[in-house]
Structures are given as structure tokens and as C-alpha cells.
Amino acid sequence: MSDCKTGAEHIKSLKDGRTVYLDGQLIGDVTEHVAFRNAVHSAAALYDFQAQPDMLELMTFQPNGSNRRVNRAWQMPRNYDEMVQRRKALQAWAALSCGFFGRSPDHLASALVGQVMGIDVFRKHSLDRANALTDYFEFASKNDLFLTYVIINPQAQRTKDWGEQDDDLVARIVDEDSSGVTIRGAKMLGTSSIMANEVFVANLQPLKAGEENMAFSCALPMNSKGLRVLSRKSYEAHAVSVYDNPISSRFDENDALMYFDDVKVPWERMFVYRDPDMCRAQFHDTPGHAYQNYQAQIRLSVKIAFLAGLARRLTEAIGTTNIPSVSEQLGMLAAQVGMVSAMLSGMEASGSQLGEWYVPNKHFMYSAQVLTQDLYPRVVQTIRDLAGGAFIMLPSSVLDFGNPQMAAIINKTQRSASMNPEQKVKFLKAAWDAIGSEFGSRHTQYEMFYAGARFVTCGHSFRTFDWKNAAGLVESLLSSYDLQNELTRVTH
């Protein structure tokens, strides 16, 4: 056995008989199916990367009581230096997918790290539920599990409360006994569920009195009896080749609806039980929500730098880099990358102690979230502007190069100041896959809405801003003069 979890171990763990559907068919082994196998192997590569002897210290640590090292995503920082050390590991993982794995294993690990930091919130709810969470955290972290989550309800009739929706739409408790509870209904968006070991089920959207049967959180193995995973269209399955679709063919983390068809949840896996306000508190009264979205900003810092690199390489390919208006656009992109990195550094440097733990500055994190969900589509549009028609007329697939007559024409027509024709086509295919393909469009939509609509993220910013200090600055100005004194001054 190696010092830490490896890719082979992860692939073996996914051969568990989980129930996954795609294109009307029940999928057998997700690790071998054409729609998922490359993404599964890309996920496994994360573990092989951390297991390299020269990466062990950067990527892993050894929890107390464990004889194996695990990814630093499970590390609970006690100070600023440990937070930065952890962040560097997460950035190294993100770089392996150029930031396109939005729900890599460190995302849910970060969510649980934050929730366990606030374990006193759970203890106020129930000592048994709190103990269940800490026991689960120890199990998940020591086994370096890949977790996903489903914390959003299916979109339905927006004018109705969740408790007023059609029966069996929203996952809810339908039965319970001495061994646990039974849940029935749907949750979304199970991003990366195809390649995850377990799923964390909770409610991020507000619940109210009378909706107690929906007010729970728990964790389940992906092969739980009655858990049905309905995959969206697989971009990997529709990728022509790695040459034509180098990102979507390997890093399509997939999204899925999960339907719980009378799934039994043992009590030791129940963390919130019939408490609407506790569903909110587990995210927002603990550092859970802050830590999971801090991880998202870590990942985005890599992805946005990758997009800037695409933009610069694009202008080199078409010979426009030194045109003043183009270098101005590249300079703006560089500044935007710097802004994302600076905001990340700021939320770390301005963090604070929560007992023995160190947590990022929550308002700075939400500020970054608001700004970057608007920034991402603007960056994509800038790259489109820089490309002009360069993306439109590319060879249909890698097979065109296998036809000598076609290859000769490609070599004559795909010219570049800095690349040979094969290199130019290879690069432009990669750039289009990142921003213009169906996969690329999904990522634009994802970055704009993964944390909620703009009114949701702005609401977090509004809620966490120091309005008292800002108002104090205004009051300080206003109190520095008054009407009577000014009248006296100007009339004498």
C-alpha cells in the first residue's frame, strides 16, 4: 500500500454497482463506459499526482490517528500559514484540469472542513447529530473520499413553497424507525457524482415551518439501494477525439439529477433532522459555506489564468499581439487575473480565528464571488473578440490530417506567424473547446450560477459587509460641521 490514496484505488472504488442512467439506458461500469471513462481517469490522476514522492509534502498531510497521508483539502488550518499551504495544494490539483473540474474532491472536503469547524452549531441542534457529523468527517477524511453533493431542489413552480410542490418532487423524509429514516424525491445538481464515492444531501435553499420533512442533511454511498442517478448529456461521449476536444473529452465532470427512491439513511449518517433553520445554519452559521466557496475561488484563480494564457496564445497565432488595441485588451485580461489572485490573497490575509481554526474573510470571499460571476463571461467574450473568425474554419476532425490530399490543403491554408499549421489547428481546437463548444458554454453558465443567481450572491455580500463602519464614516463627515456654525461663519 502506498503512502496515500492512488488513482487505481479510486477507480476500483467506483466499481460498486451504482445505478446511473444515460440516453435511456442503465450504465454498467462507469469506469469503462465511453461517456465517463476519461473523466474518471482524470479524477484518478488527481490521486496519482498527490501520490508522487516529490508531491507528497505539497499535496498531503497525515491526520492524527491515521497511518496514511490524505489530501490537504481535509486539513483544518489553525493559522494563516497553514491556510496558504493548503491553498497551494488545491491550486496544484486545479492546474491538472486547467480549473475545469469545478467539483473536484477538494470542494466537498472544504465544505465539511468548514462545517466541522462550527461543530458547536450542530451540538445546539442535537448532540447525536453533531457526533454523527464528526464521526463521518473522520471516516471520509482518513479514507480521502471523493464526495459530491446535492443541495438544491429541482426547479418547479416558483410561485409555490417547496412543501406545496407535487408529491415526491423534492427529497423528503417519508418514514423512520430505530435504524434510520427513509427519503424519497429528487435533488440536484449532482456534479461529479459519476466519479464520486459518496453524496452529501442537504438544503441550501431556505425552508420554513411546516417543511420539516425536507429539513435534513445526510451522506450516502453512491451505490445506496434506491439511489438513481440521471446523467445529463455526456460531452465526453460526443467528443470526436482528444485532439479535437482536449478538455471536454477528459474533464467533463458531468451533472446529474439524483432521485431517492425510498433510500434508507442510517441514523449515524444523519447530520440535520427535521429542523428548517438548522439547514441554513449548517452552511451559514458555520464556516461551511465560506470554505466551500473559498475553494471555488482557488480553482477559479487557476482557470482564469488559463483563459488569459489562451488569449495571449491566440493573438500570437493570428499575429495581432503588438496591435495597440489588442495589447490593451490583453493588459486588461492580465489585470483581471491579478484581481482574482489579489482577492484570494486578501480573504486569506484578512482571515480570522474561530476558536483554534483560521477562516477566510467571509465578506471578501462573497465580494470575489459577486465580481467573478460577472467577470467570467466577459473574459470569454474578450477571447471571442480577439479571435474574430479564427475559430470558424477549422478542419472537421483529426481524421482530415489522415487524408494526404486534405492534409496538403490544410498545410497551405492554416498559416500562422508563430505556429506551423498542425500546431495552429491543435491550439484553436483547444481554445474553442474551452469557450465555444457545448462544453465551454456549460462552463460559462456554471461560473455565472454555481453559487446562485446574482441576487443570491449579492445578498451574501450585503449581509456580511460592515455597514456600521461605512455608515460611521458618513456620520463622521456630517458631524464635523453644522448649519448654525456655517451660517455664523459665512455671514461674518
Number of C-alpha atoms within 10 A of each C-alpha: 7 10 16 23 23 20 20 13 14 24 22 11 14 19 14 16 14 23 20 22 16 15 11 8 9 14 17 15 16 23 20 15 13 13 22 25 21 23 26 26 19 20 26 20 20 22 23 18 18 27 23 15 10 10 14 19 17 16 26 22 18 18 17 10 8 12 11 18 24 26 32 30 26 29 20 20 21 16 16 19 13 15 21 15 16 22 21 16 21 25 21 21 25 24 17 17 22 22 25 24 25 24 24 27 26 27 26 24 28 26 25 30 23 26 28 21 21 22 20 15 18 25 13 11 18 15 15 15 23 22 18 19 25 18 13 19 18 16 12 18 22 22 16 25 22 23 26 28 26 22 17 18 20 17 11 13 11 8 8 9 13 21 18 11 14 10 11 15 18 25 26 25 22 15 13 14 9 7 11 14 20 18 25 23 22 23 25 20 21 26 23 26 26 27 29 25 24 20 23 19 23 25 23 17 13 12 20 14 10 12 16 17 17 26 25 22 23 22 21 21 15 25 19 18 16 16 24 22 25 21 21 14 14 20 24 26 17 13 19 17 16 17 16 23 24 20 25 28 25 23 25 26 27 24 20 24 20 25 22 23 17 19 20 21 19 17 18 18 20 23 27 25 21 17 21 22 16 23 23 19 20 28 22 17 17 23 26 25 22 24 26 21 21 28 26 25 22 21 28 25 25 24 23 25 21 17 22 23 14 19 25 21 18 22 21 16 23 18 13 17 20 11 10 10 11 16 15 13 18 21 14 15 23 16 13 19 21 15 16 23 19 14 18 23 16 16 21 24 16 14 18 17 13 13 10 11 16 22 28 23 20 24 19 22 25 26 19 25 26 23 15 22 22 14 18 22 18 14 22 21 14 17 25 19 13 20 20 10 9 16 14 10 9 14 16 10 15 15 13 15 17 10 10 10 10 14 17 12 12 18 14 10 10 18 17 15 12 14 15 14 17 14 15 21 27 18 20 21 23 21 25 23 21 26 21 20 17 14 23 20 15 15 22 20 13 15 20 20 15 14 17 16 13 16 11 13 20 17 13 19 20 15 12 16 15 11 11 9 10 10 10 11 12 11 11 10 9 10 9 7 10 9 8 8 9 10 10 9 9 7 6 5
